[in-house]
Amino acid sequence: MVVAVATLLSACKKESEVSNPQQALYDDGKVIYMSRCIACHNPDPHQVGSVGPDVYGSSRELIEARVLRAEYPTGYKPKRETHLMVALPDLKDKVEALYSFLNSK
Protein backbone atom coordinates (compact mmCIF):
# COMPACT_ATOMS: atom_id res chain seq x y z
CA MET A 1 0.00 0.00 0.00
CA VAL A 2 2.79 2.45 0.93
CA VAL A 3 4.62 1.73 -2.32
CA ALA A 4 1.45 2.34 -4.32
CA VAL A 5 0.85 5.71 -2.63
CA ALA A 6 4.48 6.75 -3.14
CA THR A 7 4.27 5.79 -6.81
CA LEU A 8 1.05 7.73 -7.23
CA LEU A 9 2.49 10.83 -5.54
CA SER A 10 5.63 10.61 -7.65
CA ALA A 11 3.55 10.44 -10.83
CA CYS A 12 1.47 13.45 -9.72
CA LYS A 13 4.56 15.55 -9.11
CA LYS A 14 6.01 14.71 -12.52
CA GLU A 15 2.71 15.61 -14.18
CA SER A 16 2.59 19.00 -12.40
CA GLU A 17 6.20 19.70 -13.39
CA VAL A 18 5.32 19.08 -17.03
CA SER A 19 2.13 21.15 -16.88
CA ASN A 20 3.72 24.08 -15.02
CA PRO A 21 7.50 24.22 -15.48
CA GLN A 22 7.69 27.70 -13.88
CA GLN A 23 6.13 26.35 -10.69
CA ALA A 24 8.56 23.43 -10.71
CA LEU A 25 11.49 25.86 -11.11
CA TYR A 26 10.19 28.01 -8.23
CA ASP A 27 9.69 24.93 -6.03
CA ASP A 28 13.21 23.71 -6.78
CA GLY A 29 14.63 27.14 -5.96
CA LYS A 30 12.70 27.28 -2.70
CA VAL A 31 14.04 23.87 -1.62
CA ILE A 32 17.60 24.93 -2.45
CA TYR A 33 17.22 28.26 -0.62
CA MET A 34 15.65 26.67 2.47
CA SER A 35 18.25 23.92 2.64
CA ARG A 36 21.42 25.80 1.66
CA CYS A 37 20.97 29.53 2.21
CA ILE A 38 19.06 30.11 5.44
CA ALA A 39 22.04 29.32 7.64
CA CYS A 40 23.11 32.90 6.86
CA HIS A 41 20.13 34.48 5.10
CA ASN A 42 16.66 34.88 6.57
CA PRO A 43 14.10 32.17 5.70
CA ASP A 44 12.09 35.10 4.30
CA PRO A 45 14.36 36.44 1.54
CA HIS A 46 12.75 39.89 1.96
CA GLN A 47 14.34 40.14 5.42
CA VAL A 48 17.95 40.55 6.58
CA GLY A 49 19.52 37.34 7.86
CA SER A 50 21.82 36.69 10.79
CA VAL A 51 24.90 37.06 8.59
CA GLY A 52 23.70 37.70 5.04
CA PRO A 53 21.57 40.52 3.65
CA ASP A 54 18.05 40.32 2.26
CA VAL A 55 18.26 38.71 -1.18
CA TYR A 56 14.75 39.08 -2.60
CA GLY A 57 14.81 40.56 -6.10
CA SER A 58 18.46 39.70 -6.75
CA SER A 59 19.41 39.72 -10.41
CA ARG A 60 20.42 36.51 -12.14
CA GLU A 61 23.87 38.04 -12.68
CA LEU A 62 24.28 38.70 -8.94
CA ILE A 63 23.05 35.24 -7.94
CA GLU A 64 25.42 33.58 -10.38
CA ALA A 65 28.41 35.67 -9.28
CA ARG A 66 27.79 35.24 -5.56
CA VAL A 67 26.72 31.60 -5.55
CA LEU A 68 29.17 30.19 -8.08
CA ARG A 69 32.24 32.38 -7.51
CA ALA A 70 31.64 34.30 -4.23
CA GLU A 71 32.20 37.52 -6.22
CA TYR A 72 30.14 40.56 -7.10
CA PRO A 73 29.29 41.60 -10.64
CA THR A 74 31.34 44.51 -11.96
CA GLY A 75 30.04 47.79 -10.59
CA TYR A 76 27.75 46.20 -7.98
CA LYS A 77 27.72 47.89 -4.56
CA PRO A 78 27.39 45.19 -1.84
CA LYS A 79 24.75 45.60 0.86
CA ARG A 80 27.32 44.51 3.45
CA GLU A 81 31.08 44.85 3.54
CA THR A 82 31.68 41.36 4.93
CA HIS A 83 32.95 38.71 2.57
CA LEU A 84 31.89 35.58 4.44
CA MET A 85 30.04 33.81 1.65
CA VAL A 86 31.89 30.94 0.04
CA ALA A 87 31.43 29.77 -3.52
CA LEU A 88 28.94 26.94 -4.02
CA PRO A 89 29.86 25.70 -7.50
CA ASP A 90 27.81 22.53 -7.01
CA LEU A 91 24.74 24.75 -7.51
CA LYS A 92 25.78 25.62 -11.07
CA ASP A 93 22.65 24.01 -12.53
CA LYS A 94 20.39 25.60 -9.90
CA VAL A 95 21.00 29.32 -10.49
CA GLU A 96 17.85 29.67 -12.60
CA ALA A 97 15.78 27.95 -9.91
CA LEU A 98 17.17 30.27 -7.20
CA TYR A 99 16.48 33.25 -9.44
CA SER A 100 12.90 32.06 -9.94
CA PHE A 101 12.32 31.71 -6.20
CA LEU A 102 14.02 34.99 -5.24
CA ASN A 103 12.09 36.96 -7.85
CA SER A 104 8.61 35.54 -7.31
CA LYS A 105 5.80 37.72 -6.07
C-alpha positions as CSV (number, residue, x, y, z in Angstrom):
1,M,0.0,0.0,0.0
2,V,2.8,2.5,0.9
3,V,4.6,1.7,-2.3
4,A,1.4,2.3,-4.3
5,V,0.8,5.7,-2.6
6,A,4.5,6.8,-3.1
7,T,4.3,5.8,-6.8
8,L,1.0,7.7,-7.2
9,L,2.5,10.8,-5.5
10,S,5.6,10.6,-7.6
11,A,3.5,10.4,-10.8
12,C,1.5,13.4,-9.7
13,K,4.6,15.5,-9.1
14,K,6.0,14.7,-12.5
15,E,2.7,15.6,-14.2
16,S,2.6,19.0,-12.4
17,E,6.2,19.7,-13.4
18,V,5.3,19.1,-17.0
19,S,2.1,21.1,-16.9
20,N,3.7,24.1,-15.0
21,P,7.5,24.2,-15.5
22,Q,7.7,27.7,-13.9
23,Q,6.1,26.4,-10.7
24,A,8.6,23.4,-10.7
25,L,11.5,25.9,-11.1
26,Y,10.2,28.0,-8.2
27,D,9.7,24.9,-6.0
28,D,13.2,23.7,-6.8
29,G,14.6,27.1,-6.0
30,K,12.7,27.3,-2.7
31,V,14.0,23.9,-1.6
32,I,17.6,24.9,-2.4
33,Y,17.2,28.3,-0.6
34,M,15.7,26.7,2.5
35,S,18.2,23.9,2.6
36,R,21.4,25.8,1.7
37,C,21.0,29.5,2.2
38,I,19.1,30.1,5.4
39,A,22.0,29.3,7.6
40,C,23.1,32.9,6.9
41,H,20.1,34.5,5.1
42,N,16.7,34.9,6.6
43,P,14.1,32.2,5.7
44,D,12.1,35.1,4.3
45,P,14.4,36.4,1.5
46,H,12.7,39.9,2.0
47,Q,14.3,40.1,5.4
48,V,17.9,40.6,6.6
49,G,19.5,37.3,7.9
50,S,21.8,36.7,10.8
51,V,24.9,37.1,8.6
52,G,23.7,37.7,5.0
53,P,21.6,40.5,3.6
54,D,18.0,40.3,2.3
55,V,18.3,38.7,-1.2
56,Y,14.8,39.1,-2.6
57,G,14.8,40.6,-6.1
58,S,18.5,39.7,-6.7
59,S,19.4,39.7,-10.4
60,R,20.4,36.5,-12.1
61,E,23.9,38.0,-12.7
62,L,24.3,38.7,-8.9
63,I,23.0,35.2,-7.9
64,E,25.4,33.6,-10.4
65,A,28.4,35.7,-9.3
66,R,27.8,35.2,-5.6
67,V,26.7,31.6,-5.5
68,L,29.2,30.2,-8.1
69,R,32.2,32.4,-7.5
70,A,31.6,34.3,-4.2
71,E,32.2,37.5,-6.2
72,Y,30.1,40.6,-7.1
73,P,29.3,41.6,-10.6
74,T,31.3,44.5,-12.0
75,G,30.0,47.8,-10.6
76,Y,27.7,46.2,-8.0
77,K,27.7,47.9,-4.6
78,P,27.4,45.2,-1.8
79,K,24.8,45.6,0.9
80,R,27.3,44.5,3.5
81,E,31.1,44.9,3.5
82,T,31.7,41.4,4.9
83,H,33.0,38.7,2.6
84,L,31.9,35.6,4.4
85,M,30.0,33.8,1.7
86,V,31.9,30.9,0.0
87,A,31.4,29.8,-3.5
88,L,28.9,26.9,-4.0
89,P,29.9,25.7,-7.5
90,D,27.8,22.5,-7.0
91,L,24.7,24.8,-7.5
92,K,25.8,25.6,-11.1
93,D,22.7,24.0,-12.5
94,K,20.4,25.6,-9.9
95,V,21.0,29.3,-10.5
96,E,17.9,29.7,-12.6
97,A,15.8,28.0,-9.9
98,L,17.2,30.3,-7.2
99,Y,16.5,33.2,-9.4
100,S,12.9,32.1,-9.9
101,F,12.3,31.7,-6.2
102,L,14.0,35.0,-5.2
103,N,12.1,37.0,-7.9
104,S,8.6,35.5,-7.3
105,K,5.8,37.7,-6.1
